[in-house]
Amino acid sequence: MWNHAGVRTLGWTILVMNLTFMAGFATWVLYAKQRLGLSETQFGLLISASAIGAIAGMPVYHLLEPRVGSLTLLRAGLVVETVTHLVLAVTRSPGLVVVTMTVFGVHAVVWGIVSTTARQLATPDVLMGRVNNVYALASVGGAAAGALLGGVLAQRFGLATPFVVAFVGMVIVTALAWRPLRHIAVRESAAR
């Protein structure tokens, strides 16, 4: 994993993406109730928006990947994730949050398909288990650390703060990962 620039980039990127994501979403129920003013039923509908986006993610991937390629989808995913945190940091509009989370749901599935495919194409069979385990550790470890960070930030500075921190973190990740991701393009790796 360390010797392949693209796989290495995917590894540290998912670590920070899940850290920033969970920093914001550790307080999701409080955010929805206190900042957006949603009822319990409305909160359920908000969660459904992400699920609907996730369901749409597979056909969106199949539609876009042959036309724009995996590198564009990965880069677009970084932008979607960054903008998601910005919107959640500044808005109090439930409608805008629903749209944002629907788009985020699409992004999460597309990113998962592209990153998994790219990682597996770039990894020799004898190292597949090790690389997948390191990636899973980065993913889950980032989420766990992010949940802890988000709770502390929200308690000390307010419910929007974890999203502000996530936005800043994702701006940095996007800037640092943009060029190295060119080493992981699935279309070129698959030699289609």
C-alpha positions as CSV (number, residue, x, y, z in Angstrom):
1,M,0.0,0.0,0.0
2,W,2.8,2.4,0.9
3,N,4.6,1.8,-2.4
4,H,1.7,2.7,-4.7
5,A,1.0,6.4,-4.7
6,G,-2.7,6.0,-5.7
7,V,-3.5,3.4,-3.1
8,R,-1.6,5.3,-0.5
9,T,-3.6,8.4,-1.4
10,L,-6.9,6.5,-1.1
11,G,-5.9,5.2,2.3
12,W,-5.0,8.5,4.0
13,T,-7.9,10.2,2.2
14,I,-10.5,7.8,3.6
15,L,-9.0,8.2,7.0
16,V,-9.5,12.0,6.9
17,M,-12.8,11.8,5.1
18,N,-14.3,9.5,7.8
19,L,-12.7,11.6,10.5
20,T,-14.2,14.8,9.2
21,F,-17.5,13.1,8.3
22,M,-18.0,11.6,11.8
23,A,-16.9,14.8,13.5
24,G,-20.0,16.4,12.0
25,F,-22.4,13.5,12.1
26,A,-21.7,12.4,15.7
27,T,-24.1,15.1,16.7
28,W,-26.5,14.6,13.8
29,V,-29.7,14.1,15.9
30,L,-28.9,17.3,18.0
31,Y,-28.0,19.2,14.8
32,A,-31.3,18.2,13.1
33,K,-33.4,19.0,16.2
34,Q,-31.8,22.1,17.6
35,R,-30.3,23.8,14.5
36,L,-32.8,22.7,11.8
37,G,-35.8,22.5,14.2
38,L,-36.9,19.0,12.8
39,S,-39.4,16.8,14.6
40,E,-38.7,13.1,15.0
41,T,-40.6,12.2,11.9
42,Q,-38.8,14.9,9.9
43,F,-35.5,13.6,11.1
44,G,-36.5,10.1,9.8
45,L,-37.2,11.7,6.4
46,L,-33.8,13.5,6.5
47,I,-32.1,10.1,7.0
48,S,-34.2,8.8,4.1
49,A,-32.7,11.4,1.9
50,S,-29.2,10.0,2.2
51,A,-30.6,6.5,1.6
52,I,-32.4,7.6,-1.5
53,G,-29.2,9.1,-2.7
54,A,-27.3,5.9,-2.0
55,I,-29.8,3.9,-3.9
56,A,-29.3,6.3,-6.9
57,G,-25.5,6.0,-6.6
58,M,-25.2,2.7,-8.5
59,P,-27.0,3.8,-11.6
60,V,-25.2,7.2,-11.4
61,Y,-21.9,5.4,-11.3
62,H,-22.8,3.2,-14.3
63,L,-23.9,6.3,-16.2
64,L,-21.0,8.5,-15.4
65,E,-17.9,6.3,-15.1
66,P,-17.7,5.3,-18.8
67,R,-18.2,9.0,-19.8
68,V,-15.9,10.9,-17.4
69,G,-13.7,8.2,-15.9
70,S,-12.8,7.2,-12.4
71,L,-10.3,10.0,-11.7
72,T,-13.0,12.6,-12.4
73,L,-15.4,10.8,-10.1
74,L,-12.9,10.6,-7.3
75,R,-12.1,14.3,-7.6
76,A,-15.8,15.2,-7.9
77,G,-16.3,13.2,-4.7
78,L,-13.8,15.2,-2.8
79,V,-15.6,18.4,-3.9
80,V,-19.1,17.0,-3.0
81,E,-17.8,16.0,0.4
82,T,-16.2,19.4,1.0
83,V,-19.3,21.3,-0.1
84,T,-21.5,19.1,2.0
85,H,-19.7,20.2,5.2
86,L,-19.8,23.8,4.1
87,V,-23.5,23.7,3.5
88,L,-24.2,22.0,6.8
89,A,-22.0,24.5,8.6
90,V,-23.8,27.6,7.3
91,T,-27.5,26.6,6.6
92,R,-30.5,26.3,8.8
93,S,-32.7,25.3,5.8
94,P,-34.0,21.7,6.2
95,G,-34.8,21.6,2.4
96,L,-31.2,22.5,1.5
97,V,-29.9,19.9,4.0
98,V,-32.2,17.2,2.4
99,V,-30.9,18.0,-1.1
100,T,-27.3,18.1,0.2
101,M,-27.6,14.8,1.9
102,T,-29.3,13.2,-1.1
103,V,-26.3,14.2,-3.2
104,F,-24.0,13.0,-0.5
105,G,-25.6,9.6,-0.5
106,V,-24.9,9.4,-4.3
107,H,-21.3,10.4,-3.7
108,A,-20.8,7.9,-0.9
109,V,-21.8,5.0,-3.1
110,V,-19.9,6.2,-6.2
111,W,-16.7,6.9,-4.1
112,G,-17.0,3.4,-2.5
113,I,-17.3,1.7,-5.9
114,V,-14.5,3.6,-7.6
115,S,-12.1,3.5,-4.6
116,T,-12.7,-0.3,-4.0
117,T,-12.3,-1.1,-7.7
118,A,-9.2,1.0,-8.1
119,R,-7.6,-0.4,-4.9
120,Q,-8.2,-4.0,-5.9
121,L,-7.0,-3.4,-9.5
122,A,-3.7,-1.9,-8.2
123,T,-3.1,-4.5,-5.5
124,P,-1.4,-7.8,-6.2
125,D,-3.5,-10.8,-5.1
126,V,-1.0,-11.9,-2.5
127,L,-1.3,-8.5,-0.8
128,M,-5.1,-8.0,-1.2
129,G,-6.0,-8.9,2.4
130,R,-3.3,-6.7,3.9
131,V,-4.2,-3.7,1.8
132,N,-7.9,-4.1,2.4
133,N,-7.3,-4.4,6.2
134,V,-5.2,-1.3,6.3
135,Y,-7.8,0.6,4.3
136,A,-10.6,-0.7,6.7
137,L,-8.5,0.3,9.7
138,A,-8.1,3.8,8.2
139,S,-11.8,4.0,7.5
140,V,-13.1,2.8,10.8
141,G,-10.3,4.4,12.9
142,G,-11.0,7.7,11.2
143,A,-14.7,7.4,12.0
144,A,-14.1,6.5,15.6
145,A,-11.7,9.4,16.2
146,G,-14.0,11.8,14.3
147,A,-17.0,10.9,16.5
148,L,-15.0,11.7,19.6
149,L,-13.7,14.9,18.1
150,G,-17.1,16.0,16.9
151,G,-18.7,15.6,20.3
152,V,-16.0,17.7,22.0
153,L,-16.2,20.4,19.3
154,A,-20.0,20.6,19.4
155,Q,-20.1,20.7,23.2
156,R,-17.5,23.4,23.5
157,F,-18.2,25.6,20.4
158,G,-21.7,24.7,19.1
159,L,-23.4,22.3,16.7
160,A,-22.1,23.9,13.5
161,T,-18.4,23.8,14.6
162,P,-17.8,20.2,13.7
163,F,-19.0,20.9,10.2
164,V,-16.8,24.0,9.9
165,V,-13.8,21.9,11.0
166,A,-14.8,19.2,8.6
167,F,-15.0,21.7,5.8
168,V,-11.6,23.1,6.5
169,G,-10.2,19.5,6.8
170,M,-11.7,18.6,3.4
171,V,-10.4,21.7,1.7
172,I,-6.9,20.5,2.8
173,V,-7.5,16.9,1.8
174,T,-8.9,17.9,-1.6
175,A,-5.9,20.1,-2.3
176,L,-3.4,17.4,-1.2
177,A,-5.1,14.5,-2.9
178,W,-6.0,16.1,-6.2
179,R,-2.8,15.4,-8.1
180,P,-1.8,12.0,-6.5
181,L,-5.2,10.5,-7.3
182,R,-4.1,10.5,-11.0
183,H,-2.1,7.4,-10.1
184,I,-5.3,5.4,-9.4
185,A,-7.6,5.9,-12.4
186,V,-9.6,2.7,-12.8
187,R,-10.3,3.1,-16.5
188,E,-6.6,3.3,-17.3
189,S,-5.7,0.5,-14.8
190,A,-8.4,-1.8,-16.2
191,A,-7.0,-1.2,-19.7
192,R,-10.5,-1.0,-21.3
